[in-house]
């Protein structure tokens, strides 16, 4: 994981080696009471402190020809269920 950002936002990238399985990547949001994906594809978590939005992922592969954008599929587990959109 590589962390980066600006003065107002913190972001991170998962860097996956060739041949590795990116579906093994997992993270959890402690204290999240409800998760859903908004119309923009962002993950929204409700917590006791308010709502927290995680920007929709950008998925790409670095190649000799440059950066190639990949298809994005969202999957969120919320106590074993997919959230409602």
C-alpha positions in Angstrom: 0.0 0.0 0.0 1.3 3.4 -0.9 -0.1 6.5 0.8 -0.3 9.9 -0.8 -2.5 13.0 -0.9 -2.9 16.7 -0.9 -3.5 19.2 1.9 -7.2 18.2 2.0 -7.3 14.5 1.1 -5.5 11.4 2.0 -5.4 8.6 -0.7 -3.8 5.2 -1.0 -2.9 2.8 -3.8 -2.7 -1.0 -3.6 0.2 -2.1 -5.7 -0.2 -5.7 -6.9 2.6 -7.7 -8.4 2.2 -9.4 -11.8 0.4 -12.7 -11.3 -0.9 -11.8 -7.8 -4.6 -12.0 -7.1 -6.1 -8.5 -6.4 -9.3 -10.1 -5.2 -7.5 -11.0 -2.0 -7.3 -7.3 -1.0 -9.6 -6.6 2.0 -10.1 -3.7 4.4 -12.5 -2.9 7.1 -14.0 0.2 8.5 -14.2 -0.1 12.3 -17.3 1.7 13.7 -19.2 1.7 10.5 -22.9 1.1 11.2 -24.1 1.1 7.6 -22.3 0.9 4.2 -23.7 1.7 0.8 -22.5 2.7 -2.6 -23.8 6.0 -3.9 -24.7 7.0 -7.4 -21.1 8.0 -8.1 -19.8 4.6 -7.1 -18.3 6.0 -3.8 -18.5 3.9 -0.7 -20.4 5.7 2.1 -20.1 4.6 5.7 -22.4 5.9 8.4 -20.7 6.2 11.8 -21.5 7.7 15.2 -19.4 10.7 14.1 -21.3 11.2 10.8 -20.9 10.0 7.3 -17.6 9.1 5.7 -17.2 8.8 1.9 -14.5 6.7 0.2 -14.0 7.7 -3.4 -14.8 5.1 -6.1 -11.7 3.2 -7.0 -9.7 3.8 -10.2 -8.2 0.6 -11.4 -5.3 0.5 -13.9 -2.4 -1.6 -15.0 1.1 -0.2 -15.8 2.4 -1.6 -19.1 5.3 -0.8 -21.4 2.9 1.3 -23.5 1.7 3.3 -20.4 -1.2 3.1 -18.0 -4.1 1.0 -19.2 -7.5 1.5 -17.4 -9.2 -1.6 -16.2 -12.9 -2.4 -15.8 -14.2 -1.6 -12.3 -16.4 -3.8 -10.3 -17.5 -2.9 -6.8 -18.1 -5.4 -4.1 -18.9 -4.4 -0.6 -19.6 -6.8 2.2 -22.0 -5.6 4.9 -22.4 -8.4 7.4 -22.3 -10.9 4.5 -24.8 -9.0 2.3 -24.3 -6.6 -0.7 -25.5 -3.1 0.1 -28.5 -1.7 -1.6 -27.9 1.0 -4.2 
